[in-house]
Amino acid sequence: MKKHKALIFLACLYSINCFAQQVKPQAGNLTVVNRQASFASDGSLHLNGVDNAGMAWINNLKFTNGVIEFDVKGNDQMQGSFVGVAYHGLNDSTYECVYFRPFNFLAADPVRKSHGVQYIAPPKYDWPVLCEKYPNKYEQAVVPAPDPNAWFHVRITVTPAKVNVYVNGQQKAALTVEPLL
């Protein structure tokens, strides 16, 4: 697939609470989809939680390859907090995304814990397809696990051959995958 104008947007997928900081978006340069956006006194962006995928596009921000860094905060509510970033977006349904499930960070069940961070590339490679066809390849546990109710730092390196996801300054990637778009 040809990558058209590459845009970054903050993704808040099926989430009760989603926060994003670091990239300093402003109300005038956001396009919000299926969410309401507000800003906290510290300048962080808050997207409310409602059913189905939601996001805030950062308008006129181009990205092809390089590093994406941000701080994010979800919560420890089972199936209630999916937070991350999407990039290489062609529209609201075609993009690459790295997202976290904070409610799985400290899970006692190793299967749940292994679903801490995930890469997807919808619509062709959404999570059900990747889980079925490539189990444990596009999702991993986050080690060491951050507090699921606290801010944590994310650094994602994107090249044509590899996507690496680092959490809280760790030298070892929590997830390394080959991009699917």
N, C-alpha and C positions, 0 to 999 in steps of 0.2 A: 504494500500500500504506500502510495506517495504521501509523504508528510507535508501537508500544506502549512500555512502559517501556524507555527507552534505557540500555543498559549499555555500558561500555567493557571490552574485554578485550585482553590482549596476545596477539598471534598469532605462532605459530611454525610456518610452513607448510612441510612436507616438509624439515625442517631438520636438519642435523647438530648445530649449536650455535646457541642463541638466548639472548640476554641482554637484560634490560630494567632500566633504572635510572630515576631521576627520580620517577616515581610510586612512592611507598614502600609497596608492598603488604606485607602480613604473612601468614604461613602460615595464620593463622586466618580471613582474609577472602578466600581464593582458592578457586576451584573449578577444578581442573586436568583437562583433557581430553586424553588420548593423550600425555601427557608426565609426567615426574617433575620436580617443582620443588624447588630448593634455593636457599639464600641464601649469598652470598659474605660475607667478613668486612667488606666496605665497605657491606653492605646490599643490593647489587644482586641481582636475581632471575635465576636460571639455569634454563632449561628444557632438558632433554636432547633429543637428536635421535633420532627413530625414524621409520619410514615413516608416510606419510599426515599429514594436517593435525593440528596440536595447538595448544593454547592454554591460557592461564590467565585465567579470568574474575576480575575484581576485583568481589567481591560488594558490592551495595548502593551502587554508584557510578552516579549518573544523569548523562546527558549528552544534550543535544539539539543545540545549536549553540554554537560558541565555538572555543576553542583547545585543542589537545592537544599537549603537549610532552613529549619523553622522549629519553633517550640509549639507543642500541642498539649492539650489536656482533654481527656475524655472522662469516663467514670467507670466504676466497678459494678455497673448494673448489667446483669446477664442479658445478652442480646440487645442491649440498649445503648451501646456506644461504639461506633465505628468511625474513626477519625484518620485523616491523612491528607495527601496531596495528589493531584492528578496533573498530568502534563502531556504534551504532544496532542492536545485536544483538537479535534476537527469540529466537534459539536458537543451537545450535552449527552450524547450516548456513545461516542467513539473517542477514546483517549487511553492513555496508560495511567495507572494509579498504583500507589503504594499506600496501604492503609493498615491501621492497627485496631485490634480488638482488646482494649485494656482490661475488660472483664475476664480475659483468659490469661493475663500475665502471671497471676499467682495461683492458677487452678491446680488442685491436687491431681486431677486426672491428666495424665501425660498427653492424651489425644487432644483435649481442649487446650492445654498449654502450647501444643505445637501449632495452634492457630492464632498466635500472637501478632504476627506481621504477615501481610500477604501482598503479592503483586497480581494485578489483573489488567486486561486489555479488552474491555468490552467494545462491541457487542459479541464478537466471535469468541473471546477468551474470558468470559466472566467466571466468577468463582465456582459455580456448580460444574462447569466444563473442566476447569483446571483440577478441581478436587477429584473428579471421576477419572479423567484421562492421565493425570500426572500427580498422583498423591504424594504429598510432602515435598514436591519440587518447587512450587511457587508460594509456599507458606512455611513458616518456622516459628519456634518459640523465640522470645526475646530474652537473651541471657547476658548479663543478669537482668532480672525482671524489674522494671521501674514500678514505683507506686502507681497503681491504676487510677488513683484519684488526684494525682499531682501532675504538674507540668513535666514534660521530658523533652529532650533535645533530639532532633532527627537530622541526619546528614545523608543525602542520597546522591551518589555519583552516577551519572547517566552517560554512557558511551553507546555507539552503535552495536557493540558486542556484549555489553554487560551493564546491569543495574545492581549497585551495591547499596545496602541500607545499613547505616550505623546509628546506634542509639546511645545517647549520653556519653559521647566521647570514647566509646569502646574502639579498640584497634581492630578487632575482629568484626566483620560484618554479621549482622543478625540475619540477613538474607542476601543471597547473591543469585541472580537469575539472568538468563538471556532474554532480551526484550522480544516481545511477540508482534509488535507492529513495525 
